[in-house]
Amino acid sequence: MSLDELYTSPQIAKRLGVSRQRVDQLVDNGQLPQPLGRSGNTRLWRASDIELALAGTDPASGRQATPAWDRVPAPDAPLRLDVDEVLTVPDVWFADAPRVHVRIWRGQVAGAARTVVLYGALTESHGIIVNYAETVARSIAAKHLSVGEARTAWYFGFWPRGFPRPDLQIQYVSFAFPRAAGGGLLDTLLRRGSRDAWNGEFENPVWQTIQPAQLSCVLGAEPDLDFPPGTYTVDIVTALAAGRRPAVVDFDPSGLAARLSQLMRLHTYRAALLSGNDAWPALPALGLLAGKGHDDAARTAEALGIAVRVLVGDAFVVVDEYKVQAVAVDPGAGLVERRFYRPTPAESELLDRYADLSGRDLTTGAVHRALTAVRALAGELAARAETDGPHADPELSDALAAAEPELVSTRHLLDPTQIDDPGPSPRVVTQLGDAEHAYLATISWWGPAAGDAHRAAALRGHLWEKDLQGLRTGYDPFNRLVLHNPTTETLVLERPRVLPATPYPDDAEIVATHGAMTAFVRLPDGRCDILPTDPRYTYDDVTWGYGGSGPETLARALSFAVLPHPDPEHPLTLENRHPSTGTRLINLAASQAQYEPLSISVRALREEDPAADHHQA
């Protein structure tokens, strides 16, 4: 090793702009590594160790250097597990604050302090560790790490086996830490003191996949990773942290109990209607469902029978899945013992009754009649529930709500022309770029019109109170209601989920702003439309620049609203198009610069589409 690769104590002091005594303090409290050795009275450090301890070697990005994991020295003894808990992550916009499983190990390795943070994607809120990685890491650091540790720790994200991926995955996550002017790496740390609560920034995480064996080498022991699929939950990790092994869980991740309860409710009402008995105390809505006589009761019974048939198929699938998993040998059984839900005798009898019927063909007309009846019954039950009127039955309401989308899906499979318009999707936009300003320039600011008060109220319900003062109302060229606050720069609009009235011209352009979750179609005549999303796909937030549900939504929207359909009355789904088209659109959405404005030419999109894409129905 040459002297150029070594630091002395005075060199480190000069590097930090502090005294030699301060260097000694940083070494003593573990923020700098122990010296490699001595040359006479002079202590020597490996330069790379010092630079790693100073939170990175890349002055441009401020990122901590990514170690070569296969060459990272293993500790002489396993690192000490200091933290093993479920952490609630604040400042994230969810109905319930999301939580992550946090484990932190500490110890000495080759004379230097090592801190390893592993945060896991719990089943209850698995998406947070990617979409809000900076917030998660900042929350962990604020509670458990000193400033020095926050900058020098190794952070790993963990997805368990089977959720949301088949295999478990561990990724090293590096963040860009802002630097003080002049490039001092520990300036902020030295000003605040080593034990201040962390309130610094983590920016633009970058992930690197590693193998479980590599993490075990870093820790000097094998951590608990191989959770059986569907069991990495708050209750399980809390039980394991308390030393209860294996943790025992009543296992029903697919909600079989709820599915069968809904089926039993529908079937019981159907049986009562067919028997002509409209006075069962356990069925409070029976009189409402029976209507005005035998014919009404028979029609309702038919609708409920079809509702059971479209729901029972998924129940059969779940029952079979549970049977297979219950007898399979699982390497994670030492951590978690799963007790699979088993149907009751009455539920088993119901499944047997419908086993032979579930595969029979249904006609479009029968399914449409059932859907109409189910919607009417659901609306009437909702009205009774709101007014505390007679015949309310929350369990039946839940069952009808579960059946409605399955009936829609079945009707569409039988007749692809039957695509329901689910109505506009309200969306609040707080990051206004060129796309949003182009849209705002086309709005007529008046209204709401008579009869649209309910639409305006629905949109206002998505705004914060601060956005309501000074709010203006208008209509876009396609008669969609728009609310805008010029002071807070907040926009709320109605995103369409139907095909445009006329095809977009070739010289139109798809534009969008990062973070707005909404794309627009800038037309050559000066108008600006909102890009419709495919109503057959429930997710409708548009993003780009990575592989995920948002870019997939954009790909589906381009297929649905921009590319031509052989028969416009039978719009193709992305899956129905030529496989090369689906791949191209998915790759197009994923390859756009994630943090840059989106711009896609309609002409280029169509010209690149092979002719073969338009013949598949």
Long-range contacts (C-beta under 8 A, 24 or more apart in sequence): 1-46, 4-47, 5-46, 5-47, 5-48, 6-36, 6-44, 6-45, 6-46, 6-47, 7-44, 7-45, 7-46, 7-47, 7-50, 8-42, 8-43, 8-44, 8-45, 9-42, 9-43, 12-45, 12-50, 15-50, 15-54, 16-54, 16-184, 16-185, 16-186, 16-190, 17-184, 17-187, 18-190, 22-190, 26-148, 26-194, 29-148, 29-194, 30-113, 30-148, 31-113, 31-146, 31-148, 31-152, 31-189, 31-194, 33-110, 33-111, 33-112, 33-113, 34-108, 34-111, 34-112, 35-111, 36-111, 49-112, 52-152, 53-112, 53-152, 54-185, 54-186, 55-151, 55-152, 55-177, 55-185, 55-186, 56-177, 56-185, 59-179, 59-183, 61-176, 62-176, 62-177, 62-178, 62-179, 63-174, 63-175, 63-176, 63-177, 63-206, 64-151, 64-152, 64-154, 64-174, 64-175, 64-177, 66-172, 66-174, 66-208, 67-154, 69-172, 69-210, 69-211, 69-214, 69-217, 69-218, 70-214, 72-214, 72-217, 72-218, 73-109, 73-110, 74-109, 74-217, 74-218, 74-220, 75-107, 75-108, 75-109, 75-114, 75-219, 75-220, 76-109, 76-220, 77-107, 77-220, 78-107, 78-219, 78-220, 78-221, 79-105, 79-106, 79-107, 79-109, 79-114, 79-116, 79-219, 79-220, 79-221, 80-105, 80-106, 80-107, 81-105, 82-106, 82-144, 83-144, 84-241, 85-241, 86-122, 86-234, 86-237, 86-238, 87-119, 87-139, 87-140, 87-143, 89-128, 89-132, 89-135, 89-136, 89-139, 90-139, 91-135, 91-139, 92-128, 92-132, 92-135, 94-125, 94-128, 98-124, 98-125, 98-128, 98-132, 99-124, 99-125, 99-234, 100-125, 100-128, 100-129, 100-136, 100-140, 101-158, 101-232, 101-237, 102-140, 102-144, 103-223, 104-140, 104-144, 104-145, 104-153, 105-219, 107-220, 113-152, 114-154, 114-218, 115-145, 115-149, 115-152, 115-153, 115-154, 116-153, 116-154, 116-156, 116-218, 116-219, 117-145, 117-153, 117-154, 117-155, 117-156, 118-156, 118-158, 118-170, 118-215, 118-223, 119-155, 119-156, 119-157, 119-158, 120-157, 120-158, 120-159, 120-160, 120-232, 120-237, 121-157, 121-158, 121-159, 121-160, 121-164, 121-232, 122-232, 122-233, 122-234, 122-237, 123-163, 123-230, 123-231, 123-232, 123-233, 123-253, 124-233, 124-234, 126-159, 126-163, 126-164, 129-157, 129-159, 130-157, 133-157, 133-173, 133-175, 133-202, 133-205, 134-175, 134-201, 134-202, 134-203, 134-204, 134-205, 137-173, 137-175, 137-202, 137-205, 138-198, 138-199, 138-200, 138-201, 138-202, 141-198, 141-200, 141-202, 142-197, 142-198, 142-199, 145-198, 146-194, 146-195, 146-196, 146-198, 147-188, 147-189, 147-192, 147-193, 147-194, 147-195, 147-196, 147-198, 147-200, 148-186, 148-189, 148-194, 150-198, 150-200, 151-177, 151-186, 151-189, 151-200, 154-218, 156-210, 156-215, 157-207, 158-225, 160-225, 160-227, 160-229, 160-231, 160-232, 161-226, 161-227, 161-228, 161-229, 161-332, 162-228, 162-229, 162-230, 163-229, 163-230, 163-232, 168-212, 168-225, 168-226, 169-209, 170-209, 170-210, 170-211, 170-212, 170-215, 170-225, 171-207, 171-208, 171-209, 171-210, 172-207, 172-208, 172-209, 172-210, 173-205, 173-206, 173-207, 174-205, 174-206, 174-208, 175-202, 175-203, 175-204, 175-205, 175-206, 176-202, 176-203, 176-204, 177-201, 177-202, 177-203, 178-203, 224-335, 226-331, 226-332, 226-335, 227-332, 227-335, 227-336, 228-330, 228-332, 228-333, 228-335, 228-336, 228-338, 229-325, 230-338, 231-332, 231-335, 231-336, 231-338, 236-336, 240-335, 245-334, 245-335, 246-333, 246-334, 246-335, 246-336, 246-337, 247-335, 247-336, 247-337, 248-336, 248-337, 248-339, 249-336, 249-337, 249-338, 249-339, 250-339, 250-341, 251-338, 251-339, 251-340, 251-341, 252-340, 252-341, 254-318, 254-321, 254-322, 256-315, 256-318, 256-319, 256-322, 256-341, 256-343, 257-341, 259-311, 259-314, 259-315, 259-318, 259-402, 260-315, 260-343, 260-344, 260-347, 260-350, 260-351, 261-395, 261-399, 262-311, 262-395, 262-398, 262-399, 262-402, 262-403, 263-308, 263-311, 263-312, 263-315, 263-347, 263-350, 263-399, 264-346, 264-347, 264-350, 265-395, 265-396, 265-398, 265-399, 266-304, 266-307, 266-308, 266-311, 266-396, 266-399, 266-400, 266-403, 267-304, 267-308, 267-350, 267-353, 269-304, 269-396, 270-301, 270-304, 270-305, 270-308, 273-297, 273-298, 273-300, 273-301, 273-304, 274-298, 274-301, 283-393, 284-390, 284-391, 284-392, 284-393, 285-381, 285-384, 285-391, 285-392, 285-393, 285-396, 286-391, 287-390, 287-391, 288-377, 288-380, 288-381, 288-384, 288-391, 289-377, 299-369, 299-373, 300-373, 300-377, 302-366, 302-369, 302-370, 303-369, 303-370, 303-373, 303-374, 303-377, 306-362, 306-366, 306-367, 306-370, 306-407, 307-370, 307-374, 307-399, 307-400, 307-403, 307-406, 307-407, 308-354, 309-354, 309-357, 309-358, 309-360, 309-362, 310-362, 310-367, 310-403, 310-406, 310-407, 310-409, 310-410, 311-402, 311-403, 311-406, 312-351, 312-354, 312-358, 313-358, 314-406, 315-351, 316-351, 316-355, 316-358, 319-343, 319-351, 362-410, 362-414, 363-414, 364-411, 364-414, 364-415, 364-418, 367-407, 367-410, 367-411, 367-414, 368-411, 368-418, 370-407, 371-404, 371-407, 371-408, 371-411, 374-400, 374-403, 374-404, 374-407, 375-404, 378-404, 412-536, 416-570, 416-571, 416-617, 417-569, 417-570, 419-535, 419-536, 419-571, 420-535, 421-497, 421-498, 421-535, 422-497, 422-535, 423-497, 424-480, 424-494, 424-495, 424-496, 424-497, 425-494, 425-495, 425-497, 425-533, 425-540, 426-458, 426-459, 426-462, 426-492, 426-493, 426-494, 426-495, 427-462, 427-492, 427-493, 427-494, 427-495, 427-517, 427-518, 427-541, 428-462, 428-463, 428-490, 428-491, 428-492, 429-490, 429-491, 429-492, 429-493, 429-516, 429-517, 429-518, 430-489, 430-490, 430-491, 430-515, 431-513, 431-514, 431-515, 431-516, 432-489, 432-491, 432-513, 432-516, 433-513, 433-514, 433-516, 433-597, 434-511, 434-513, 434-597, 435-511, 435-512, 435-513, 435-516, 435-519, 435-520, 435-522, 435-528, 435-597, 435-598, 436-491, 436-513, 436-516, 436-520, 438-511, 438-520, 438-522, 438-528, 439-476, 439-493, 439-520, 439-528, 439-530, 440-482, 440-484, 440-491, 441-528, 442-476, 442-477, 442-526, 442-527, 442-528, 443-474, 443-475, 443-476, 443-482, 443-484, 444-474, 444-475, 444-476, 445-472, 445-473, 445-474, 446-473, 446-474, 446-475, 447-473, 447-474, 447-475, 447-481, 448-473, 448-481, 449-475, 452-481, 455-481, 455-494, 456-481, 456-483, 459-483, 459-492, 459-493, 459-494, 460-492, 462-492, 463-490, 463-492, 464-490, 476-528, 476-529, 476-530, 477-527, 477-528, 477-529, 478-529, 478-530, 480-530, 493-518, 493-530, 494-530, 495-530, 495-532, 495-533, 495-540, 496-530, 496-532, 496-533, 497-532, 497-533, 497-534, 497-535, 497-540, 498-532, 498-535, 499-532, 499-560, 499-561, 499-568, 499-571, 500-529, 500-532, 500-561, 503-564, 504-529, 504-561, 504-562, 504-602, 505-602, 506-602, 506-603, 506-606, 507-602, 507-603, 508-602, 509-599, 509-600, 509-601, 509-602, 510-558, 510-562, 510-598, 510-599, 510-600, 510-601, 510-602, 510-605, 511-597, 511-598, 511-599, 512-542, 512-544, 512-597, 512-598, 513-597, 513-598, 514-594, 514-595, 514-596, 514-597, 514-598, 517-541, 517-542, 517-543, 517-550, 518-542, 519-554, 519-557, 519-598, 521-561, 521-562, 521-602, 531-557, 531-561, 531-562, 532-557, 532-560, 532-561, 533-557, 533-560, 533-561, 534-559, 534-560, 534-561, 534-573, 534-574, 536-573, 543-594, 544-589, 544-590, 544-592, 544-594, 544-598, 545-590, 545-591, 545-592, 545-593, 545-594, 545-595, 546-590, 546-594, 547-590, 551-586, 551-589, 551-590, 552-586, 552-589, 554-589, 555-582, 555-585, 555-586, 555-588, 555-589, 556-585, 558-585, 558-588, 558-589, 558-600, 558-605, 559-585, 562-602, 562-605, 562-606, 563-605, 563-606, 563-609, 563-613, 564-606, 564-614, 565-614, 566-614, 566-615, 566-617, 567-617, 570-617, 572-616, 572-617, 576-616, 576-617, 577-613, 577-616, 578-610, 578-612, 578-613, 578-616, 580-610, 580-612, 580-613, 581-609, 581-610, 581-613, 584-608, 584-609
